[in-house]
């Protein structure tokens, strides 16, 4: 167990402003999820206003889910503004190896913005590491060891990587965490992955002052998502009621529950 000192209390008191340039399919669910958790979402995405928006945010989350050329340009502009103002940036490279547009966009964002954290599934992270793309749509897998690949890539990119799956793997190349919380029902609702990435942005928010690394904050965010998924599944009859229950649980989770979660484990970084 890893203590997360009053993080939820801070978040719910300060209501960090999280700038989302995210998947249009899931933006309503993601915004409501951030509100339920205690944050304040802002969804400006046009290139002509993203710089002004990003400058006022506590965190920026960019998600390639419904990418277009103008949106990609807006992500880069917002990312540069955020980093210039000491505002953390989180990247969700949805379907990174699927098309030329996505490949070029994700490579530019990584090179020009240098995100503080990158959250994706094994296929997406594998693509960033040069592995063969094995995706179906925006999902997929990668054959090599997830832990070793993630640690190597985190060191190479000088960032924190979150590899989502049945067990979430979080590493900055020096520390490594496993999060073994969640529910199969989470895969039945579009947007739970996008929301998890947005929660990482919320936990990294500039206004949340705790002595924790980016990797530890990301582990806390993924733990929150997993715990709330488990709690929501217990009282749900199907995907529709689960979605509503998940939002409820995001608003109900306590700091004590977060810090006492048994499914979060620290591991030694593999060589």
C-alpha positions in Angstrom: 0.0 0.0 0.0 1.2 3.5 -0.8 -0.3 6.5 1.1 -1.7 9.3 -1.0 -1.9 12.2 1.5 -5.3 13.9 1.2 -5.2 14.0 -2.6 -8.9 13.7 -3.1 -9.5 16.3 -0.4 -7.2 18.7 -2.2 -8.7 18.0 -5.6 -12.3 18.5 -4.3 -11.3 21.7 -2.5 -9.2 23.3 -5.3 -11.2 21.9 -8.3 -8.3 21.9 -10.7 -9.1 23.1 -14.2 -8.2 20.3 -16.7 -8.0 21.3 -20.3 -9.2 18.4 -22.5 -8.6 18.0 -26.2 -10.1 14.6 -26.3 -12.2 12.0 -28.1 -15.5 13.6 -29.4 -17.2 10.2 -28.9 -16.5 10.2 -25.2 -16.1 13.9 -24.2 -19.4 14.1 -22.3 -18.6 11.1 -20.2 -15.1 12.2 -19.6 -16.1 15.7 -18.6 -18.8 14.4 -16.2 -16.3 12.0 -14.8 -13.8 14.8 -14.0 -16.6 16.8 -12.4 -17.7 13.8 -10.3 -14.1 13.3 -9.1 -13.7 16.9 -8.1 -12.1 18.6 -11.1 -13.3 21.2 -13.6 -13.2 20.2 -17.3 -12.5 22.7 -20.1 -12.9 21.3 -23.7 -11.4 24.0 -26.0 -9.9 22.4 -29.0 -9.7 25.0 -31.9 -6.2 26.0 -32.8 -7.2 29.7 -32.5 -8.0 29.5 -28.8 -6.1 26.5 -27.4 -3.0 28.5 -26.3 -5.1 31.0 -24.3 -7.1 28.1 -22.7 -4.0 26.0 -21.9 -2.3 29.0 -20.1 -5.2 29.1 -17.6 -5.3 25.3 -16.9 -3.9 23.2 -14.1 -3.3 20.3 -16.5 -3.6 19.5 -20.2 -4.8 16.1 -21.5 -4.6 15.4 -25.2 -6.3 12.3 -26.7 -6.0 11.1 -30.3 -9.4 9.3 -30.4 -11.1 11.4 -33.1 -8.1 13.0 -34.6 -8.2 15.6 -37.4 -5.3 17.7 -38.8 -6.5 20.9 -37.1 -7.0 19.1 -33.8 -3.5 17.7 -34.0 -2.1 21.1 -34.6 -4.1 22.5 -31.7 -2.7 19.7 -29.4 0.8 20.8 -30.2 0.1 24.5 -29.7 -1.7 23.8 -26.4 1.1 21.4 -25.3 3.8 23.9 -25.9 1.9 26.6 -24.1 1.3 24.3 -21.1 4.9 23.2 -20.8 6.1 26.9 -21.1 3.9 27.6 -18.1 4.9 24.6 -16.0 1.5 22.9 -16.6 1.7 19.1 -16.8 0.7 17.4 -20.1 -0.8 13.9 -20.5 -1.0 12.1 -23.8 -3.4 9.3 -24.7 -2.0 8.0 -28.1 -5.3 6.3 -29.1 -4.7 4.0 -32.2 -1.2 5.4 -32.6 -0.1 2.9 -35.2 -3.4 2.8 -37.1 -2.8 5.5 -39.8 -0.2 7.9 -41.1 -2.1 10.9 -39.6 -1.9 9.3 -36.1 1.7 8.2 -36.5 2.8 11.7 -37.5 0.7 13.4 -34.8 1.9 11.3 -31.9 5.5 11.6 -33.0 5.3 15.4 -33.2 3.6 15.6 -29.9 6.2 13.5 -28.2 9.1 15.4 -29.9 7.8 18.9 -29.6 5.8 18.9 -26.4 7.5 16.2 -24.3 4.5 15.0 -22.3 4.9 14.4 -18.6 2.9 11.1 -18.9 1.7 8.9 -21.7 -1.2 6.5 -21.1 -2.2 3.8 -23.6 -2.8 0.1 -24.1 0.0 -2.4 -24.9 -0.3 -2.0 -28.7 -0.1 1.8 -28.5 2.8 1.8 -26.2 4.4 -0.9 -28.3 4.1 1.2 -31.4 5.9 4.1 -29.6 8.7 1.7 -28.8 9.0 0.5 -32.4 7.2 -2.8 -32.0 5.0 -4.2 -34.8 1.5 -2.8 -34.7 -1.0 -5.6 -33.7 -4.1 -3.5 -33.2 -7.7 -3.9 -34.2 -9.3 -0.5 -34.5 -7.9 1.4 -31.6 -7.2 -1.8 -29.5 -4.5 -4.4 -29.7 -1.6 -6.0 -28.0 2.2 -6.4 -28.2 4.2 -9.6 -27.9 7.2 -8.5 -25.9 7.3 -8.1 -22.1 5.2 -5.1 -21.2 7.2 -4.2 -18.1 10.6 -4.3 -19.9 9.3 -2.4 -22.9 7.6 0.3 -20.7 10.7 0.8 -18.5 13.0 1.1 -21.5 10.6 3.5 -23.3 10.1 5.6 -20.2 13.8 6.1 -19.8 14.2 6.9 -23.6 11.4 9.5 -23.6 12.1 10.8 -20.1 8.4 10.4 -19.2 6.1 8.3 -17.1 4.3 5.5 -19.0 1.0 4.0 -18.0 0.2 0.8 -19.9 -3.5 -0.2 -19.4 -4.7 -3.7 -19.3 -6.0 -6.3 -16.9 -3.1 -5.2 -14.7 -2.1 -1.6 -15.3 1.7 -1.0 -15.4 3.0 2.4 -14.4 6.7 3.3 -14.6 9.1 6.2 -15.0 12.0 3.9 -15.7 13.1 4.0 -12.0 9.9 3.1 -10.2 7.3 0.5 -11.3 3.8 0.0 -10.0 1.1 -2.5 -10.7 -2.6 -1.6 -10.3 -4.8 -4.7 -10.1 -8.2 -3.1 -9.7 -11.0 -2.8 -12.2 -14.0 -4.6 -13.6 -14.7 -6.4 -16.9 -17.7 -4.1 -17.1 -15.4 -1.2 -17.8 -14.6 -2.6 -21.3 -18.4 -2.5 -22.1 -18.6 1.3 -21.8 -16.9 3.5 -24.4 -14.8 6.2 -22.7 -13.6 4.5 -19.5 -10.0 4.5 -20.9 -10.3 8.1 -21.9 -11.6 9.0 -18.4 -8.8 7.1 -16.8 -6.3 9.3 -18.7 -8.2 12.4 -17.8 -8.0 11.4 -14.1 -4.2 11.1 -14.5 -4.3 14.7 -15.6 -6.4 15.6 -12.6 -4.0 14.0 -10.2 -1.0 15.7 -11.9 -2.7 19.1 -11.7 -0.3 21.9 -10.9 -2.5 23.1 -8.0 -2.5 19.8 -6.2 0.6 20.1 -3.9 1.8 16.7 -2.7 5.3 15.3 -2.4 4.7 12.5 -4.9 6.3 11.7 -8.3 4.4 11.8 -11.5 4.4 7.9 -11.5 3.0 7.8 -8.0 0.3 10.3 -8.9 -0.6 8.3 -12.0 -0.8 5.2 -9.9 -3.2 6.9 -7.6 -5.4 8.0 -10.5 -5.5 4.5 -12.0 -6.2 3.0 -8.6 -9.2 5.4 -8.3 -10.5 4.4 -11.7 -10.2 0.7 -10.9 -11.7 0.9 -7.4 -14.7 2.9 -8.7 -15.1 0.4 -11.5 -15.3 -2.5 -9.0 -17.7 -0.7 -6.8 -19.9 0.4 -9.7 -20.1 -3.2 -11.1 -21.4 -4.6 -7.9 -24.7 -2.7 -8.1 -25.1 -2.6 -11.8 -27.4 -4.6 -14.1 -25.6 -3.8 -17.3 -23.5 -1.2 -19.1 -26.1 1.6 -18.8 -26.5 1.4 -15.1 -22.8 0.8 -14.7 -22.0 4.1 -16.4 -24.1 6.0 -14.0 -22.9 4.1 -11.0 -19.3 4.7 -12.1 -19.8 8.4 -12.0 -21.4 8.1 -8.6 -18.5 6.2 -7.2 -16.0 8.8 -8.5 -17.8 11.3 -6.3 -18.0 9.0 -3.3 -14.5 7.5 -3.1 -12.5 8.6 0.0 -8.8 9.3 0.6 -8.8 6.5 3.1 -10.1 4.0 0.6 -7.6 5.2 -2.0 -4.6 4.9 0.3 -5.7 1.5 1.7 -6.2 -0.1 -1.7 -4.6 -3.6 -1.7 -4.4 -3.9 -5.5 -1.6 -1.3 -5.9 1.9 -2.8 -5.7 5.4 -1.4 -6.1 7.9 -3.6 -7.9 11.6 -3.4 -8.6 12.4 -2.2 -12.0 13.5 -5.1 -14.2 16.9 -4.9 -15.8 
